[in-house]
Amino acid sequence: MPQHPHAPQPLPAPQPVTGPMFPRRLVLGTFVPSFLFDVGLGAMLPIIVPAAVGRGADLATAGVVAAMLPVGQILADVPAGQLAARVGDRRAMALAGVVAAGAFLAAALSPSLVLLAAAVLLTGAAAAVFNLARHAYLTEVTPPLRRARVLSTLAGVHRIGQFVGPFVGAGVIALAGLRAAFALGVVTAVLATVIVVAVGEDGDGGTLRQRSAARRAARAAGEHLTLGGVLRAHRAVLSTLGVAVLLVGAVRGARMTVLPLWSEHLGFDPATTSLIFGLAGGVDMLLFYPAGRVMDLYGRLWIGVPSMLVMGVAMSLLPLTTTIGGVAVVAALLGLGNGMSSGILMTLGADVSPDRGRAQFLGLWRVLQDGGSAAGPLIVSAGAALGSLAAGIWVTAALGAAAAGAQARWVPRWSPHANRTTRRAAGIR
């Protein structure tokens, strides 16, 4: 097949990678802060609605306040890339931690609904900066042949943190009240920031310093890439592979909505719904490292396509279930598909991101990812609003098939790590 003019050029055969998969400083400087940050965020997620209701909101308004978190993430994705490009990835992570701590504190102390909504919005923005900076940083310091395992592990740490967070938050609330869960977020954000600053750079620190110096020299010479320049230079990949990112994000986002909505439709009590949701989360968390290993050894498509097909099949079966057992089986299947896809979007983003303008590019990439995550639940909710929750779920099932097809079509065009054929063509064994 002829090489597309904008596709990545074949890479030289990489040198064998030595040393541990997860160096101690990398674990301390990236994974531990990420876990702490996500514990605080996970503790916050379930209490936004009751906190809003406690400040006088009805359920509809409380839902709007809760939506400020993903809105803040989407709004901050592009500025996050600009910030990381200007100050560096590690500094951006530290700044995000400081802002998140302030936002958690504001949420704990806010006397009014408006201030609570603003604090939640700011928390989402801080999370966007933190997530993008750690993604860009690990892309810089991780050898390409280990990229999927490292980024899938990062995705697994994110899942574990947000799984643990609500339980820790529940214990804190039982001891000191609802506002204490926001205070927990202050503590975890401060700890994450302190660790990021204390550990400093990891990986090939010399290379990172050289790139930082090159960025400063480029800015001094007036050669600093603007966001518009990055968008124009990479519009082909963003308008093709970016569609696959949007679709994958939509399927994943819908997963968070379909289970509780269908359980409510069947009349299950909240405790049962929580157990079913927890089952899906438990299966999900088991697969992040195996998924990364498969992607590193055999290519991204060996995970990207099957995961979306599994999730699509699971969603298509959900409206056919009428019992707790049936919904639980589908929930486990959804968890399996989502766990298989752990780290796929970060890995693909790392594969296709340029050396110059990487942070800005990843900011645009995350707009597509987060935009899809926000669109998925809206599609399901639109079906319910139009009178057929099942129809909304089946539409998202179709999106799973579309996401698989879009990856099969576009990933080999842009990533030399797509599959064995593209890896051999790029000299990767």
C-alpha positions in Angstrom: 0.0 0.0 0.0 1.5 3.4 -0.9 2.6 5.6 1.9 0.3 8.5 2.6 2.1 11.8 2.3 1.2 12.9 5.8 1.7 9.5 7.5 4.7 9.1 9.9 7.9 8.1 8.1 9.3 4.6 8.8 11.3 4.7 12.1 14.8 3.3 12.5 14.9 0.0 14.2 14.9 0.9 18.0 17.7 -0.2 20.2 17.0 -2.9 22.8 15.5 -1.4 25.9 17.2 -2.2 29.2 16.5 -1.3 32.8 13.3 -1.8 34.8 9.9 -1.3 33.2 8.9 1.1 36.0 11.9 2.9 37.5 11.5 3.9 41.1 11.6 7.6 40.4 9.0 7.3 37.7 6.6 5.5 40.0 7.2 8.0 42.8 7.1 11.0 40.5 4.1 10.1 38.3 2.1 7.1 39.4 1.9 7.9 43.1 0.8 11.6 42.5 -1.7 10.4 39.9 -3.2 7.9 42.4 -3.4 10.5 45.1 -5.0 13.1 42.8 -7.6 10.6 41.5 -8.4 9.5 45.1 -9.4 13.0 45.9 -11.3 13.4 42.6 -13.1 10.0 43.2 -14.1 11.1 46.7 -15.6 14.3 45.2 -17.6 12.7 42.4 -20.4 11.1 44.4 -21.0 14.1 46.7 -21.4 16.9 44.2 -25.1 16.3 43.8 -25.9 16.0 47.6 -23.7 19.1 48.3 -25.6 21.1 45.7 -28.9 19.9 47.1 -27.7 21.0 50.6 -27.2 24.5 49.2 -30.8 24.7 47.9 -30.6 23.1 44.4 -33.3 20.9 43.0 -32.2 17.6 41.3 -32.0 19.1 37.8 -29.9 22.0 39.0 -27.7 19.6 41.0 -27.1 17.7 37.8 -25.9 20.8 36.1 -23.5 21.5 38.9 -22.1 18.0 38.6 -21.7 18.5 34.9 -19.4 21.4 35.6 -16.6 18.9 36.2 -16.4 17.5 32.6 -17.2 20.9 31.2 -14.2 22.3 33.1 -12.1 19.5 31.6 -13.2 20.1 28.0 -12.7 23.9 28.4 -9.2 23.5 29.8 -7.9 20.8 27.5 -6.5 23.3 24.9 -5.1 25.8 27.4 -3.6 22.9 29.3 -1.5 22.0 26.2 -0.4 25.6 25.9 0.5 25.8 29.5 2.5 22.6 29.5 4.3 23.7 26.3 5.3 27.0 28.0 6.3 25.9 31.5 7.1 22.2 31.0 5.1 19.1 31.9 6.3 18.7 35.5 5.7 22.3 36.4 2.2 22.1 34.8 1.4 19.1 37.0 2.5 20.9 40.1 0.5 24.0 39.2 -2.5 21.8 38.5 -2.1 20.3 42.0 -2.1 23.7 43.6 -5.1 24.9 41.7 -7.0 21.6 42.5 -6.2 22.0 46.2 -7.7 25.5 46.1 -10.7 24.3 44.2 -11.4 21.5 46.7 -11.0 24.0 49.6 -13.4 26.4 47.8 -16.0 23.6 47.4 -15.7 22.7 51.1 -16.2 26.3 52.2 -18.5 27.7 49.6 -21.7 29.0 51.1 -23.7 29.3 47.9 -24.6 27.1 44.9 -22.8 29.4 42.4 -19.5 29.2 44.3 -19.8 25.5 44.5 -20.4 25.2 40.8 -17.4 27.5 40.1 -15.2 25.3 42.4 -16.3 22.1 40.6 -15.6 23.8 37.2 -12.1 24.8 38.4 -11.5 21.2 39.7 -12.3 19.9 36.2 -9.9 22.4 34.7 -7.1 21.4 37.1 -7.7 17.8 36.3 -7.4 18.5 32.6 -4.0 20.2 33.1 -2.7 17.4 35.4 -3.9 14.6 33.1 -2.4 16.2 30.0 0.9 17.1 31.6 1.5 13.5 32.9 0.5 12.1 29.5 3.0 14.4 27.7 5.7 13.7 30.3 5.4 9.9 30.1 5.4 10.2 26.3 8.7 12.0 26.5 10.5 9.7 28.9 9.1 6.3 27.9 10.8 4.1 25.2 8.4 3.5 22.3 8.6 -0.3 22.8 7.3 0.1 26.4 4.9 2.9 25.7 1.6 1.0 25.8 2.4 -0.8 29.1 3.4 2.4 30.8 0.4 4.4 29.6 -2.0 1.5 30.3 -0.6 1.3 33.8 -1.2 5.0 34.2 -4.8 4.5 33.0 -5.1 1.6 35.6 -3.8 3.9 38.3 -6.4 6.4 37.3 -9.1 3.8 37.5 -7.9 2.4 40.9 -7.7 5.9 42.4 -11.3 6.8 41.3 -12.5 3.4 42.6 -10.8 3.8 46.0 -11.8 7.5 46.4 -15.5 7.1 47.0 -14.8 4.5 49.8 -12.3 6.7 51.5 -14.6 9.6 51.1 -17.5 7.6 52.6 -15.4 6.9 55.7 -14.4 10.6 56.0 -18.0 11.7 55.7 -19.1 9.2 58.4 -16.6 10.7 60.8 -16.7 14.4 60.0 -19.6 15.2 57.6 -20.1 15.9 53.9 -17.7 18.9 53.6 -14.8 16.7 54.9 -14.8 14.7 51.7 -13.8 18.0 49.9 -11.2 18.5 52.5 -9.8 15.0 51.7 -9.4 16.3 48.1 -7.3 19.2 49.5 -5.0 16.8 51.3 -4.5 14.5 48.4 -3.9 17.3 45.9 -1.3 18.9 48.2 0.4 15.6 48.7 0.4 14.9 45.0 2.0 18.4 44.4 4.6 17.9 47.0 5.7 14.6 45.6 5.8 15.9 42.0 8.1 18.8 43.2 10.2 16.7 45.4 10.9 13.9 42.9 11.6 16.1 39.9 12.4 14.7 36.6 12.8 11.0 35.8 13.7 8.9 32.8 16.2 10.5 30.4 16.5 13.7 32.3 19.3 15.0 30.0 17.1 14.6 27.0 14.3 16.4 28.8 16.6 19.3 29.7 17.8 19.5 26.1 14.3 19.6 24.8 13.3 22.3 27.3 16.4 24.3 26.3 15.4 23.9 22.6 11.9 25.1 23.4 13.2 28.2 25.1 15.6 28.9 22.3 12.8 28.5 19.7 10.6 31.0 21.7 13.5 33.5 21.9 14.0 33.2 18.1 10.3 33.7 17.5 9.9 30.1 16.3 7.5 29.0 19.1 4.6 26.9 17.6 1.2 28.4 18.1 -1.9 26.4 18.7 -3.2 27.3 15.2 0.1 26.2 13.7 -0.1 22.8 15.4 -3.7 22.4 14.3 -2.9 23.3 10.7 0.1 21.0 10.6 -1.8 18.0 12.0 -5.3 18.6 10.8 -5.2 15.4 8.7 -4.6 13.1 11.6 -7.0 15.0 13.8 -9.8 14.8 11.2 -9.3 11.1 10.5 -7.9 9.2 13.5 -9.5 11.9 15.6 -12.9 10.6 14.6 -11.9 7.2 16.1 -10.9 9.0 19.3 -14.2 10.8 19.5 -16.1 7.5 18.9 -14.1 5.5 21.5 -14.6 8.3 24.0 -18.4 8.3 23.4 -18.7 4.5 23.9 -16.7 4.7 27.1 -18.6 7.7 28.4 -21.9 6.0 27.7 -20.8 3.0 29.7 -20.9 5.2 32.9 -24.6 6.0 32.2 -26.2 2.9 30.7 -25.9 0.6 33.7 -27.5 2.9 36.4 -30.2 4.1 33.9 -31.2 0.6 32.9 -31.1 -0.6 36.5 -33.4 2.3 37.5 -35.6 1.4 34.5 -35.9 -2.2 35.9 -36.7 -0.9 39.4 -33.5 -2.1 41.1 -32.7 -0.6 44.5 -29.7 1.8 44.8 -27.6 -0.8 46.7 -28.1 -3.4 43.9 -27.2 -0.8 41.3 -24.0 0.1 43.2 -23.0 -3.6 43.4 -23.5 -4.1 39.7 -21.5 -1.0 38.9 -18.8 -2.1 41.3 -18.6 -5.5 39.5 -18.0 -3.8 36.2 -15.3 -1.6 37.8 -13.6 -4.6 39.4 -13.4 -6.5 36.1 -12.2 -3.3 34.4 -9.2 -2.8 36.8 -7.9 -6.3 36.3 -6.9 -5.8 32.7 -4.8 -2.7 32.3 -1.3 -4.2 32.3 -2.2 -7.2 30.1 -3.8 -4.8 27.6 -0.6 -2.7 27.5 1.5 -5.8 27.0 -0.6 -7.0 24.1 -0.3 -3.5 22.5 3.4 -3.4 22.9 4.0 -6.9 21.6 1.4 -7.2 18.8 0.2 -3.7 18.0 -2.5 -1.3 19.0 -5.3 -2.8 16.9 -5.1 -6.1 18.7 -6.7 -4.2 21.7 -8.4 -1.2 20.1 -10.7 -3.1 17.8 -11.8 -6.1 20.0 -12.4 -3.8 23.0 -14.9 -1.7 21.1 -16.6 -4.8 19.6 -17.0 -6.3 23.1 -18.5 -3.1 24.5 -20.8 -2.8 21.5 -22.1 -6.3 21.9 -22.5 -5.8 25.7 -24.5 -2.6 25.1 -26.7 -4.3 22.5 -27.5 -7.0 25.0 -28.3 -4.7 27.9 -31.9 -3.7 26.8 -32.7 -7.4 26.5 -32.0 -8.1 30.2 -34.7 -8.1 32.8 -33.1 -9.7 35.9 -30.3 -8.8 38.3 -28.3 -11.7 37.0 -28.6 -10.7 33.4 -27.6 -7.1 34.0 -24.7 -8.3 36.1 -23.4 -10.5 33.3 -23.6 -7.6 30.8 -21.9 -5.3 33.4 -19.0 -7.7 33.6 -18.8 -7.8 29.8 -18.8 -4.0 29.7 -16.0 -4.0 32.3 -14.1 -6.5 30.2 -14.3 -4.4 27.1 -13.4 -1.2 28.9 -10.5 -2.8 30.8 -9.2 -4.2 27.5 -9.1 -0.6 26.1 -7.1 0.7 29.1 -4.6 3.3 27.8 -5.5 2.9 24.1 -6.2 6.6 23.5 -3.2 7.8 25.4 -1.0 5.3 23.6 -2.3 6.3 20.2 -1.9 10.0 21.1 1.7 9.3 22.1 2.3 7.4 18.9 1.2 10.2 16.6 2.2 13.3 18.7 5.1 15.3 17.2 8.3 16.2 19.0 7.6 19.9 18.4 4.3 21.1 19.7 3.6 17.8 21.5 1.7 19.4 24.4 -0.5 21.5 22.2 -1.2 18.5 20.0 -2.2 16.4 23.0 -4.4 19.2 24.2 -6.4 19.0 20.9 -6.3 15.2 21.2 -7.9 15.4 24.6 -10.6 17.7 23.4 -11.7 14.9 21.1 -11.4 12.3 23.8 -13.2 14.3 26.5 -15.8 15.6 24.0 -16.7 12.0 23.1 -16.9 11.1 26.8 -19.4 13.9 27.3 -21.4 13.1 24.2 -21.9 9.4 25.0 -24.2 9.9 28.1 -26.1 12.7 26.2 -26.9 10.2 23.4 -28.3 7.7 26.0 -30.2 10.4 27.8 -31.6 11.7 24.5 -33.1 8.3 23.8 -34.7 8.2 27.3 -36.1 11.8 26.8 -37.6 10.7 23.5 -39.3 7.8 25.1 -37.0 4.9 24.4 -34.0 4.3 26.7 -33.4 1.0 24.8 -33.0 2.9 21.6 -30.5 5.3 23.1 -28.5 2.3 24.3 -28.6 0.6 21.0 -27.3 3.7 19.3 -24.3 3.6 21.6 -23.8 -0.1 20.7 -23.7 1.0 17.0 -21.0 3.5 18.0 -18.9 0.7 19.4 -18.9 -1.0 15.9 -18.2 2.4 14.3 -15.3 3.0 16.7 -13.8 -0.4 15.9 -14.1 0.3 12.2 -12.6 3.7 12.4 -9.6 2.4 14.3 -9.1 -0.4 11.8 -9.2 2.2 9.0 -7.1 5.0 10.4 -4.7 3.6 13.0 -2.4 1.8 10.4 -2.2 5.0 8.4 -0.8 7.0 11.2 0.9 4.7 13.8 3.8 2.5 13.0 2.8 0.5 16.1 -0.7 -0.4 14.7 -0.1 -4.0 14.0 2.7 -6.5 13.0 2.6 -5.4 9.4 3.2 -1.7 10.2 5.7 -2.6 12.8 7.8 -4.6 10.4 7.6 -1.8 7.8 9.0 0.6 10.4 11.8 -1.8 11.5 10.1 -2.6 14.8 10.4 -6.2 15.9 
